[in-house]
Structure formats: C-alpha cells, structure tokens
Amino acid sequence: MAGHGIPHFQNDGGHRVIEIGVKEFMCTGASVPFDHPHVYLDMGDDNEKVCPYCSTLYRFDRTLKAEQTVPDGCVFHARAA
C-alpha cells in the first residue's frame, strides 16, 4: 500500500467520485508532477469527504479493502527517487 501507514489515493483519471474502503486517508491529487500537497482526510461519522485541493469526492464502501478503489487504479504508489 504505497509504503505508507495510511492509504494514499490519487485521481489521475479525473473521476468525480472514488469509492474507498477506509475513512482515514491521504489524497495526493494526481501523479507527480501533477500532485497537490498530500492532505490527510478523515470522514469521521460521514461516508463521504471532498478533497479541499482537487475537489475529488471520496465515498466509503465497507465492502472494499484498504488497497481497493472503484474505479480501479486510484491507489497512490510512491516511486523511488
């Protein structure tokens, strides 16, 4: 899971909604060099959260694992420098 203790997600596809299996996570925006500051988001008692930087709507889906997203391919993977 990207070598992080908390899941990181990205939105390279410009999706309006990304479904995820966790309520605490980081949004990175998109892949480098198109990322934004990696921001920690916590849904708390809600099931949705909008990233204040890129406006991606993240929606909690309890049937997904921490490393799964709908649509596929939205997990951020750190690249070696």
C-alpha positions as CSV (number, residue, x, y, z in Angstrom):
1,M,0.0,0.0,0.0
2,A,2.5,2.6,-1.2
3,G,4.8,2.0,1.7
4,H,2.7,4.3,3.9
5,G,1.0,3.6,7.2
6,I,-2.2,5.3,6.0
7,P,-3.6,4.7,2.5
8,H,-2.8,7.3,-0.2
9,F,-5.1,7.9,-3.1
10,Q,-4.7,9.8,-6.4
11,N,-7.1,10.8,-9.2
12,D,-5.1,10.7,-12.4
13,G,-8.4,9.8,-14.3
14,G,-10.2,12.9,-13.2
15,H,-13.0,10.9,-11.7
16,R,-15.8,12.7,-10.0
17,V,-16.2,10.0,-7.3
18,I,-13.7,7.5,-5.9
19,E,-15.0,4.7,-3.7
20,I,-12.6,3.6,-1.0
21,G,-12.6,1.0,1.9
22,V,-11.2,3.3,4.6
23,K,-12.4,6.5,6.3
24,E,-8.9,8.0,7.1
25,F,-6.6,8.5,4.1
26,M,-4.4,10.9,2.2
27,C,-5.3,12.5,-1.1
28,T,-2.3,13.3,-3.4
29,G,-4.3,14.8,-6.3
30,A,-2.6,13.1,-9.2
31,S,0.8,11.5,-10.0
32,V,3.9,13.7,-9.8
33,P,4.4,16.3,-11.2
34,F,0.6,17.0,-11.1
35,D,0.1,16.2,-7.4
36,H,-1.0,18.7,-4.8
37,P,0.1,18.8,-1.1
38,H,-0.7,15.4,0.3
39,V,-3.6,16.1,2.6
40,Y,-4.9,13.9,5.4
41,L,-8.7,13.5,5.3
42,D,-10.9,11.9,7.9
43,M,-14.6,11.1,7.2
44,G,-15.5,10.7,10.8
45,D,-19.1,9.7,11.1
46,D,-19.8,10.6,7.5
47,N,-19.5,8.3,4.5
48,E,-18.1,11.0,2.0
49,K,-15.4,13.6,2.0
50,V,-14.3,16.1,-0.6
51,C,-10.7,16.9,-1.0
52,P,-10.2,20.7,-0.5
53,Y,-7.4,20.8,-3.1
54,C,-8.7,18.8,-6.1
55,S,-12.4,18.5,-5.2
56,T,-12.4,14.7,-5.6
57,L,-15.4,13.2,-3.8
58,Y,-14.3,10.1,-1.8
59,R,-17.1,7.7,-0.8
60,F,-16.7,5.0,1.8
61,D,-17.6,1.5,0.8
62,R,-17.2,-1.1,3.6
63,T,-17.0,-3.9,1.1
64,L,-13.7,-2.7,-0.3
65,K,-10.3,-3.4,1.2
66,A,-7.9,-0.6,2.1
67,E,-6.0,-1.1,-1.1
68,Q,-9.0,-1.2,-3.4
69,T,-10.8,1.6,-5.2
70,V,-13.7,2.0,-7.6
71,P,-12.7,2.8,-10.2
72,D,-9.5,0.7,-10.1
73,G,-6.1,2.4,-10.2
74,C,-6.6,5.2,-7.7
75,V,-4.1,4.0,-5.1
76,F,-1.0,6.2,-4.9
77,H,2.3,4.3,-5.3
78,A,5.4,6.1,-4.2
79,R,8.2,5.9,-6.8
80,A,11.9,5.5,-5.8
81,A,13.9,8.6,-6.4
